[in-house]
């Protein structure tokens, strides 16, 4: 278990968003496909691209999205062999696969 996973585990999921195939924009702005709570900080944090069972992150460099303690961009964050928890501002994002649908659980740092 990574350090981020240990921090996430006791926190209650605030919301789950289900990804659609293709582009899923995310951030705090209302025009995003996934509208995150204000704790995310960035109005337009980036996009998740879902193809089959793989999610690729394209991040806005100003959003400072981290995984495993480093800034990420153009990175596979979820697949059948990978599930990388993300930190976006004061939020933790964790990918889930339920009945063939891929989603993101959002948890707020305390």
The 8 nearest C-alpha neighbors of each residue, nearest first, counted from 0:
[[1, 4, 5, 2, 3, 8, 6, 7],
 [2, 0, 4, 3, 5, 67, 6, 84],
 [1, 3, 5, 4, 6, 0, 67, 7],
 [4, 2, 6, 5, 1, 7, 84, 67],
 [3, 5, 7, 1, 6, 2, 0, 8],
 [6, 4, 2, 3, 8, 7, 1, 0],
 [7, 5, 3, 4, 8, 2, 9, 10],
 [8, 6, 4, 10, 5, 9, 3, 91],
 [7, 9, 5, 10, 6, 4, 11, 3],
 [10, 8, 7, 11, 6, 5, 4, 12],
 [11, 9, 7, 8, 106, 12, 107, 6],
 [10, 12, 13, 106, 9, 8, 107, 7],
 [11, 13, 106, 105, 14, 104, 10, 15],
 [14, 12, 106, 105, 11, 15, 107, 104],
 [15, 13, 105, 12, 104, 16, 106, 103],
 [14, 16, 104, 103, 105, 102, 17, 13],
 [15, 17, 103, 102, 18, 104, 14, 33],
 [18, 16, 102, 101, 103, 19, 15, 100],
 [19, 17, 102, 101, 16, 23, 20, 49],
 [18, 20, 21, 17, 23, 49, 22, 101],
 [21, 19, 49, 50, 18, 22, 48, 51],
 [20, 22, 49, 48, 50, 19, 23, 47],
 [21, 23, 48, 47, 46, 24, 49, 20],
 [24, 22, 47, 46, 32, 48, 25, 18],
 [25, 23, 46, 31, 32, 45, 33, 22],
 [26, 24, 33, 31, 45, 44, 46, 34],
 [25, 27, 43, 44, 42, 35, 34, 41],
 [26, 28, 42, 35, 34, 37, 36, 41],
 [29, 27, 42, 30, 26, 31, 34, 43],
 [28, 30, 31, 34, 27, 32, 26, 33],
 [31, 29, 28, 32, 34, 33, 24, 27],
 [32, 30, 24, 25, 33, 29, 34, 28],
 [31, 33, 24, 23, 25, 34, 30, 29],
 [34, 32, 25, 31, 35, 24, 26, 16],
 [35, 33, 27, 26, 31, 25, 29, 32],
 [34, 36, 27, 26, 33, 39, 37, 25],
 [37, 35, 38, 27, 39, 34, 26, 40],
 [36, 38, 39, 40, 27, 35, 41, 42],
 [37, 39, 89, 40, 36, 88, 90, 107],
 [40, 38, 88, 37, 87, 90, 89, 41],
 [39, 41, 38, 88, 37, 42, 27, 62],
 [42, 40, 44, 43, 62, 26, 39, 27],
 [41, 43, 27, 28, 26, 44, 40, 25],
 [44, 42, 26, 41, 45, 25, 28, 27],
 [43, 45, 26, 41, 62, 59, 25, 58],
 [46, 44, 58, 59, 57, 43, 25, 24],
 [47, 45, 24, 57, 23, 25, 56, 48],
 [46, 48, 56, 23, 55, 22, 54, 49],
 [47, 49, 22, 55, 21, 54, 23, 46],
 [50, 48, 54, 21, 20, 53, 47, 51],
 [49, 51, 53, 52, 20, 21, 48, 54],
 [50, 52, 53, 49, 20, 54, 78, 21],
 [53, 51, 78, 50, 79, 54, 49, 101],
 [52, 54, 78, 50, 77, 51, 49, 55],
 [55, 53, 49, 77, 48, 76, 75, 47],
 [54, 56, 75, 48, 74, 47, 76, 73],
 [55, 57, 47, 74, 73, 46, 58, 72],
 [58, 56, 73, 72, 46, 45, 47, 55],
 [59, 57, 45, 72, 60, 56, 44, 46],
 [58, 60, 45, 44, 62, 61, 57, 43],
 [61, 59, 62, 63, 58, 72, 64, 44],
 [60, 62, 59, 63, 41, 44, 58, 64],
 [61, 63, 44, 59, 60, 41, 64, 87],
 [64, 62, 61, 60, 70, 65, 87, 59],
 [65, 63, 87, 70, 62, 86, 71, 85],
 [66, 64, 70, 86, 69, 85, 71, 68],
 [65, 67, 85, 68, 69, 84, 86, 83],
 [66, 68, 69, 65, 3, 1, 83, 84],
 [69, 67, 66, 65, 70, 3, 86, 2],
 [70, 68, 65, 66, 67, 71, 64, 63],
 [69, 71, 65, 64, 63, 66, 68, 72],
 [72, 70, 65, 64, 69, 74, 66, 58],
 [71, 73, 58, 57, 74, 56, 70, 60],
 [74, 72, 57, 56, 55, 71, 58, 75],
 [73, 75, 56, 72, 55, 76, 71, 57],
 [74, 76, 55, 77, 54, 56, 73, 53],
 [77, 75, 83, 55, 54, 82, 74, 56],
 [76, 78, 82, 54, 81, 53, 75, 83],
 [79, 77, 53, 81, 80, 52, 82, 54],
 [78, 80, 81, 52, 77, 53, 82, 96],
 [79, 81, 78, 82, 77, 53, 76, 52],
 [82, 80, 78, 77, 79, 83, 76, 75],
 [83, 81, 77, 76, 84, 78, 94, 80],
 [82, 84, 76, 77, 81, 85, 66, 93],
 [85, 83, 93, 92, 66, 82, 4, 3],
 [86, 84, 66, 92, 65, 91, 83, 87],
 [85, 87, 91, 65, 90, 64, 92, 88],
 [88, 86, 64, 90, 39, 89, 91, 85],
 [87, 89, 39, 40, 90, 38, 86, 64],
 [88, 90, 38, 108, 39, 87, 107, 91],
 [91, 89, 107, 87, 88, 106, 108, 39],
 [90, 92, 86, 106, 85, 105, 107, 87],
 [93, 91, 105, 85, 104, 84, 103, 86],
 [92, 94, 84, 104, 103, 85, 91, 95],
 [95, 93, 103, 102, 104, 82, 92, 77],
 [94, 96, 102, 101, 103, 97, 93, 104],
 [95, 97, 101, 100, 99, 102, 98, 94],
 [98, 96, 100, 99, 95, 101, 102, 17],
 [97, 99, 100, 96, 101, 95, 102, 17],
 [98, 100, 97, 96, 101, 52, 95, 102],
 [101, 99, 97, 96, 98, 102, 17, 18],
 [102, 100, 96, 95, 18, 17, 97, 99],
 [101, 103, 17, 95, 16, 18, 94, 96],
 [102, 104, 94, 16, 15, 93, 95, 92],
 [103, 105, 15, 93, 92, 14, 12, 94],
 [104, 106, 92, 14, 13, 12, 91, 15],
 [105, 107, 12, 91, 13, 90, 11, 10],
 [106, 108, 90, 89, 91, 109, 105, 13],
 [109, 107, 89, 90, 106, 91, 10, 7],
 [108, 107, 89, 10, 106, 90, 6, 7]]
